Amino acid sequence: MRYRANVFVIEKFARLVRMTNLQVDAIMRGESFEDAMQTRRVPDAR
């Protein structure tokens, strides 16, 4: 982990810029949203 951040602050920022938690998670993992969704147990769930 390169940087540390408060999860609640990240969630509030995501709401501000109209992003979902899944999109933020993909960015934090360094993946595209589509690639990150393919690693989920239910890739079609959004």
GROMACS elastic network, one bead per residue, 0.5 to 0.9 nm:
[ bonds ]
;  ai    aj funct       b0    kb
    1     4     6  0.72682   500
    5     8     6  0.86670   500
    5     9     6  0.74487   500
    5    10     6  0.72241   500
    6     9     6  0.53276   500
    6    10     6  0.64401   500
    6    11     6  0.88306   500
    7    10     6  0.50837   500
    7    11     6  0.62189   500
    7    12     6  0.86831   500
    8    11     6  0.50432   500
    8    12     6  0.61905   500
    8    13     6  0.85807   500
    9    12     6  0.51081   500
    9    13     6  0.61344   500
    9    14     6  0.85549   500
   10    13     6  0.50717   500
   10    14     6  0.61030   500
   10    15     6  0.86873   500
   10    21     6  0.89637   500
   10    24     6  0.82049   500
   11    14     6  0.50255   500
   11    15     6  0.63266   500
   11    16     6  0.86917   500
   11    20     6  0.85327   500
   11    21     6  0.69031   500
   11    24     6  0.83550   500
   12    15     6  0.51632   500
   12    16     6  0.63098   500
   12    17     6  0.89169   500
   13    17     6  0.63794   500
   13    18     6  0.84405   500
   13    19     6  0.85435   500
   14    17     6  0.53081   500
   14    18     6  0.58735   500
   14    20     6  0.65261   500
   14    21     6  0.70631   500
   14    23     6  0.87437   500
   14    24     6  0.69566   500
   15    19     6  0.59493   500
   15    20     6  0.72782   500
   15    21     6  0.86899   500
   16    19     6  0.77820   500
   19    22     6  0.81557   500
   19    23     6  0.61992   500
   19    24     6  0.68635   500
   20    23     6  0.51943   500
   20    24     6  0.64402   500
   20    25     6  0.86274   500
   21    24     6  0.50870   500
   21    25     6  0.60270   500
   21    26     6  0.86013   500
   22    25     6  0.50098   500
   22    26     6  0.62191   500
   22    27     6  0.87219   500
   22    33     6  0.75145   500
   22    36     6  0.82931   500
   22    37     6  0.81400   500
   22    46     6  0.81832   500
   23    26     6  0.51445   500
   23    27     6  0.63582   500
   23    28     6  0.87227   500
   23    32     6  0.82800   500
   23    33     6  0.57504   500
   23    36     6  0.85863   500
   24    27     6  0.51080   500
   24    28     6  0.61864   500
   24    29     6  0.86248   500
   24    33     6  0.86541   500
   25    28     6  0.50892   500
   25    29     6  0.62155   500
   25    30     6  0.86729   500
   25    31     6  0.87777   500
   25    33     6  0.84922   500
   25    36     6  0.82475   500
   26    29     6  0.50715   500
   26    30     6  0.62127   500
   26    31     6  0.52112   500
   26    32     6  0.60437   500
   26    33     6  0.54081   500
   26    34     6  0.85880   500
   26    35     6  0.81217   500
   26    36     6  0.55868   500
   26    37     6  0.82435   500
   27    30     6  0.50069   500
   27    31     6  0.58604   500
   27    32     6  0.68470   500
   27    33     6  0.75027   500
   27    36     6  0.89982   500
   28    31     6  0.77178   500
   29    32     6  0.87172   500
   29    36     6  0.81618   500
   31    34     6  0.81061   500
   31    35     6  0.61727   500
   31    36     6  0.60375   500
   32    35     6  0.52627   500
   32    36     6  0.62098   500
   32    37     6  0.86544   500
   33    36     6  0.51507   500
   33    37     6  0.61755   500
   33    38     6  0.88036   500
   34    37     6  0.51808   500
   34    38     6  0.64948   500
   35    38     6  0.52611   500
   35    39     6  0.69418   500
   36    39     6  0.54246   500
   36    40     6  0.70829   500
   36    43     6  0.86848   500
   37    40     6  0.53737   500
   37    41     6  0.86663   500
   37    42     6  0.80913   500
   37    43     6  0.51331   500
   37    44     6  0.76323   500
   37    45     6  0.83106   500
   37    46     6  0.84782   500
   38    41     6  0.80290   500
   38    42     6  0.81028   500
   38    43     6  0.50961   500
   38    44     6  0.82976   500
   39    42     6  0.84119   500
   39    43     6  0.69214   500
   40    43     6  0.51352   500
   40    44     6  0.86824   500
   40    45     6  0.86646   500
   41    45     6  0.89961   500
   42    45     6  0.56296   500
   42    46     6  0.89337   500
   43    46     6  0.79666   500
